[in-house]
């Protein structure tokens, strides 16, 4: 009797154990057991397939800096030697016959000079071989992969004083004091403003104004033809001057893109007395220029004393 009672108790305990291991009572022992829940810490270590992709950081190309330019290597525009500057200077004084002093002067101007979107620079180099002369040039420095690469240059003058320089609309614009008629070499006294454009690896003078001592601003403004205009046969050249030139006569020159002179002649100022504002409207024959050629038209006011430029404006056109 005791043995039967023990068997019944054993069967009850075994049924309770089976019910705990297999929820639902009569469930089959082959049913899958739900996986355990991950803790917050463990879940954070497993990347989610719905997470946004990681951002890949691409290093930016460095911009040209004044420090790069002041410690750069240059082929001297006038003397031809190649030198490396240290803090804007190079000095060689091994003998009286081998003197060389080079300086990168202020200001430095930054801006895109060749239309590729990179920020280039314009610098001023002074070259001296020990005498009184300091040869001053403006040099275009292009940004090539974040490094300054020397491009075109333009000689300004011996002992020119460049006071301000900027890059505007892809062109170098600077204010300077040059030597006018009668100025001694030590003391220039002729204020000018020059505009330079980088074209075909050359720095081309495209606009020039001056203010002679005791005089008014001399400037020529071309209103026709427009920049980039298509022309054929003849060009109607229209514009104005702030001061009418000597004998009311301006000069024009037509250049090819290689700098070759294709034609030149006079343009008469039609209104305004000499020394007062005036206008001009004159045809220029370009029938001899081959179709498809790009030309640069310059209109200039030249000094009757020495033929130097007092004012100039220019425009590029395509001949049809």
C-alpha positions as CSV (number, residue, x, y, z in Angstrom):
1,X,0.0,0.0,0.0
2,X,2.9,2.3,0.8
3,X,4.5,1.4,-2.5
4,X,1.4,2.4,-4.5
5,X,1.2,5.7,-2.7
6,X,4.9,6.5,-3.4
7,X,4.4,5.8,-7.2
8,X,1.5,8.2,-7.4
9,X,3.5,11.0,-5.8
10,X,6.5,10.3,-8.2
11,X,4.2,10.5,-11.2
12,X,2.8,13.9,-10.0
13,X,6.3,15.4,-9.6
14,X,7.4,14.1,-13.0
15,X,4.3,15.7,-14.7
16,X,5.1,19.1,-13.0
17,X,8.7,19.0,-14.3
18,X,7.6,18.3,-17.9
19,X,5.0,21.1,-17.7
20,X,7.8,23.6,-16.7
21,X,10.1,22.6,-19.5
22,X,7.5,22.6,-22.2
23,X,5.1,25.6,-21.8
24,X,1.5,24.9,-22.9
25,X,1.3,21.6,-21.1
26,X,0.7,19.1,-23.9
27,X,3.2,20.8,-26.2
28,X,5.7,18.6,-28.0
29,X,9.3,18.5,-26.6
30,X,10.6,19.2,-30.1
31,X,9.1,22.8,-30.2
32,X,11.7,25.7,-30.5
33,X,12.4,27.5,-27.3
34,X,12.3,31.3,-27.8
35,X,15.8,32.9,-27.8
36,X,16.8,34.9,-24.7
37,X,16.3,38.7,-24.8
38,X,19.5,40.7,-25.3
39,X,20.5,43.2,-22.8
40,X,20.7,46.9,-23.9
41,X,24.5,46.8,-23.7
42,X,24.8,43.7,-25.9
43,X,22.3,45.0,-28.4
44,X,24.3,48.2,-28.8
45,X,27.3,46.2,-29.9
46,X,25.5,44.6,-32.8
47,X,25.1,47.0,-35.9
48,X,21.5,47.4,-37.2
49,X,20.9,46.7,-40.8
50,X,18.7,49.8,-40.9
51,X,21.4,52.2,-39.5
52,X,22.5,54.9,-42.0
53,X,25.9,54.3,-43.7
54,X,28.9,55.8,-42.1
55,X,30.2,59.1,-43.6
56,X,33.6,58.8,-45.3
57,X,35.7,61.9,-44.7
58,X,37.8,62.9,-47.7
59,X,40.7,65.2,-46.9
60,X,40.2,68.7,-48.4
61,X,42.9,70.0,-50.8
62,X,44.7,72.8,-48.9
63,X,44.4,76.3,-50.2
64,X,47.3,78.5,-51.2
65,X,48.6,80.6,-48.3
66,X,50.8,83.6,-47.9
67,X,53.3,81.4,-46.0
68,X,53.5,79.0,-49.0
69,X,54.2,81.9,-51.3
70,X,56.7,83.5,-49.0
71,X,58.7,80.3,-48.9
72,X,58.3,79.2,-52.5
73,X,60.6,78.6,-55.4
74,X,60.6,81.1,-58.3
75,X,62.2,81.6,-61.6
76,X,63.1,85.3,-61.6
77,X,61.1,87.1,-64.4
78,X,63.9,89.5,-65.3
79,X,67.2,87.9,-64.2
80,X,66.3,84.3,-65.1
81,X,67.8,82.6,-62.0
82,X,65.8,80.2,-59.9
83,X,65.7,80.9,-56.2
84,X,63.9,79.6,-53.1
85,X,62.7,82.3,-50.7
86,X,62.8,82.1,-46.9
87,X,60.2,84.2,-45.2
88,X,59.8,86.2,-48.4
89,X,63.5,86.9,-49.1
90,X,66.6,85.6,-50.9
91,X,70.0,87.2,-50.4
92,X,73.3,86.2,-52.0
93,X,76.4,88.3,-51.2
94,X,79.3,86.0,-51.9
95,X,81.1,88.7,-53.8
96,X,80.5,92.2,-55.2
97,X,80.2,90.6,-58.7
98,X,77.6,88.0,-57.6
99,X,75.1,90.0,-55.5
100,X,71.4,89.1,-55.7
101,X,68.6,90.3,-53.5
102,X,65.1,89.1,-54.1
103,X,62.0,90.0,-52.1
104,X,58.3,89.0,-52.3
105,X,56.5,92.3,-51.5
106,X,53.1,93.1,-50.1
107,X,50.4,92.9,-51.0
108,X,49.5,89.4,-52.1
109,X,46.1,88.9,-53.9
110,X,44.1,85.7,-54.0
111,X,41.5,84.7,-56.6
112,X,40.8,82.3,-59.5
113,X,43.0,83.5,-62.4
114,X,42.4,80.7,-65.0
115,X,38.8,79.8,-64.5
116,X,39.3,76.3,-63.0
117,X,37.6,77.2,-59.7
118,X,40.7,77.0,-57.6
119,X,41.9,80.0,-55.7
120,X,45.2,81.2,-57.3
121,X,47.4,84.1,-56.3
122,X,49.2,87.2,-57.6
123,X,52.5,88.2,-56.1
124,X,55.0,91.0,-56.5
125,X,58.7,90.1,-57.0
126,X,61.5,92.6,-56.6
127,X,64.9,91.8,-58.1
128,X,68.2,93.6,-57.4
129,X,71.8,92.9,-58.3
130,X,73.4,95.3,-55.9
131,X,72.9,98.6,-57.8
132,X,70.1,101.2,-57.3
133,X,67.6,99.5,-59.5
134,X,64.8,97.2,-58.2
135,X,63.0,95.4,-61.0
136,X,59.3,95.0,-60.1
137,X,57.2,92.3,-61.7
138,X,53.7,90.9,-61.0
139,X,53.6,87.1,-61.1
140,X,50.6,84.7,-61.4
141,X,50.8,81.7,-59.1
142,X,48.3,78.9,-59.9
143,X,46.9,76.5,-57.4
144,X,47.8,73.0,-58.7
145,X,46.6,70.4,-56.3
146,X,47.1,72.7,-53.3
147,X,50.6,73.7,-54.4
148,X,51.7,77.1,-55.9
149,X,52.9,76.8,-59.5
150,X,54.5,79.8,-61.3
151,X,52.7,80.9,-64.4
152,X,52.9,84.1,-66.4
153,X,54.5,87.4,-65.2
154,X,54.6,91.0,-66.3
155,X,57.3,93.5,-65.7
156,X,55.9,96.8,-64.3
157,X,58.9,99.1,-63.9
158,X,62.2,99.8,-62.2
159,X,61.4,101.0,-58.6
160,X,57.6,100.9,-59.1
161,X,55.6,101.3,-56.0
162,X,52.6,99.0,-55.9
163,X,50.2,100.1,-53.1
164,X,47.2,97.8,-53.5
165,X,46.4,94.7,-55.5
166,X,43.2,92.5,-55.8
167,X,41.8,89.8,-58.0
168,X,38.4,90.9,-59.5
169,X,36.4,88.8,-62.0
170,X,39.5,86.7,-62.7
171,X,41.7,89.7,-63.4
172,X,44.6,91.2,-61.4
173,X,43.9,94.9,-60.5
174,X,46.6,97.0,-58.8
175,X,47.2,100.6,-57.9
176,X,50.8,101.8,-58.4
177,X,53.0,104.9,-58.5
178,X,55.1,104.8,-61.6
179,X,57.5,107.3,-63.3
180,X,55.9,110.0,-65.3
181,X,57.6,112.4,-67.7
182,X,60.2,114.4,-65.8
183,X,60.2,112.1,-62.6
184,X,63.7,111.2,-61.4
185,X,64.3,107.4,-60.9
186,X,64.4,107.8,-57.2
187,X,61.0,109.4,-56.9
188,X,58.1,108.1,-59.1
189,X,55.1,110.4,-59.0
190,X,52.6,109.1,-61.6
191,X,49.5,107.3,-60.0
192,X,48.1,104.5,-62.2
193,X,45.7,101.6,-62.0
194,X,46.4,98.6,-64.2
195,X,44.2,95.5,-65.0
196,X,45.9,92.3,-66.1
197,X,44.4,89.1,-67.5
198,X,46.0,85.7,-67.8
199,X,45.6,84.6,-71.4
200,X,47.6,81.9,-73.2
201,X,50.1,81.9,-70.4
202,X,50.7,85.6,-70.6
203,X,49.6,88.5,-68.4
204,X,47.9,90.9,-70.8
205,X,47.2,94.6,-69.9
206,X,43.5,95.1,-70.5
207,X,42.7,98.4,-68.8
208,X,44.9,101.3,-67.7
209,X,44.0,104.6,-66.1
210,X,46.3,107.4,-64.8
211,X,46.2,110.7,-62.9
212,X,49.0,113.0,-64.1
213,X,50.4,115.4,-61.5
214,X,48.0,118.3,-61.1
215,X,45.6,116.7,-63.6
216,X,42.3,114.8,-63.8
217,X,41.7,111.0,-64.0
218,X,42.3,109.8,-67.6
219,X,40.2,106.8,-68.5
220,X,38.8,105.3,-71.7
221,X,35.6,103.3,-71.5
222,X,34.5,101.1,-74.5
223,X,30.8,100.5,-74.8
224,X,30.9,98.8,-78.2
225,X,31.7,96.2,-79.4
226,X,30.8,94.1,-76.3
227,X,33.2,91.6,-74.8
228,X,33.1,88.4,-76.9
229,X,31.0,89.9,-79.7
230,X,31.0,88.3,-83.1
231,X,32.1,90.8,-85.8
232,X,32.7,90.8,-89.5
233,X,33.8,93.3,-92.1
234,X,34.2,96.3,-89.8
235,X,33.8,97.0,-86.1
236,X,31.9,100.1,-84.9
237,X,34.0,101.3,-82.0
238,X,32.0,103.4,-79.5
239,X,33.1,104.8,-76.2
240,X,34.0,107.8,-74.1
241,X,37.0,109.5,-72.5
242,X,37.2,111.4,-69.2
243,X,39.8,113.8,-70.7
244,X,40.0,114.3,-74.5
245,X,43.5,113.5,-75.8
246,X,46.0,115.7,-77.6
247,X,44.6,116.9,-80.9
248,X,41.5,114.8,-80.0
249,X,43.1,111.7,-81.4
250,X,43.2,108.3,-79.8
251,X,45.0,105.3,-81.3
252,X,43.7,101.7,-81.8
253,X,45.6,98.4,-82.2
254,X,44.3,95.0,-83.2
255,X,46.1,91.9,-81.9
256,X,45.8,88.2,-82.4
257,X,45.7,85.9,-79.4
258,X,49.4,85.2,-80.0
259,X,50.1,88.9,-79.5
260,X,50.8,89.6,-83.2
261,X,49.8,93.0,-84.4
262,X,47.1,92.8,-87.1
263,X,46.4,96.5,-87.6
264,X,46.5,100.0,-86.1
265,X,45.4,103.5,-86.7
266,X,43.7,106.7,-85.3
267,X,40.3,107.2,-83.8
268,X,39.0,110.8,-83.6
269,X,37.1,112.0,-80.5
270,X,34.0,113.4,-82.0
271,X,32.8,115.6,-79.2
272,X,34.6,117.5,-76.4
273,X,37.5,119.9,-76.5
274,X,40.9,118.8,-75.6
275,X,41.2,118.4,-71.9
276,X,37.4,117.9,-71.4
277,X,35.3,114.7,-71.5
278,X,34.4,113.4,-75.0
279,X,33.0,110.6,-77.0
280,X,34.0,108.6,-80.1
281,X,32.1,106.5,-82.6
282,X,34.3,105.2,-85.4
283,X,34.4,102.2,-87.8
284,X,37.5,100.0,-88.0
285,X,38.1,97.6,-90.9
286,X,38.7,94.0,-90.0
287,X,38.0,92.4,-93.4
288,X,41.5,91.2,-93.7
289,X,41.3,89.2,-90.5
290,X,40.6,85.5,-91.1
291,X,37.1,84.2,-90.1
292,X,37.2,82.4,-86.8
293,X,40.0,84.4,-85.4
294,X,39.8,85.9,-81.9
295,X,41.2,89.4,-81.7
296,X,41.8,91.9,-79.0
297,X,41.0,95.5,-79.8
298,X,42.9,98.2,-77.8
299,X,42.0,101.9,-77.8
300,X,44.7,104.1,-76.2
301,X,45.5,107.6,-75.2
302,X,49.2,108.1,-75.6
303,X,51.4,110.9,-74.2
304,X,52.5,113.3,-76.9
305,X,55.7,113.8,-74.8
306,X,57.1,110.3,-74.9
307,X,54.4,108.0,-76.3
308,X,53.7,106.3,-73.0
309,X,50.2,105.2,-72.1
310,X,47.9,107.6,-70.3
311,X,44.7,105.5,-70.6
312,X,43.7,102.3,-72.4
313,X,40.7,100.0,-72.6
314,X,40.3,96.8,-74.6
315,X,37.8,94.1,-75.6
316,X,38.0,90.7,-77.3
317,X,35.9,89.8,-80.3
318,X,35.5,86.8,-82.7
319,X,35.6,87.5,-86.4
320,X,32.9,85.7,-88.4
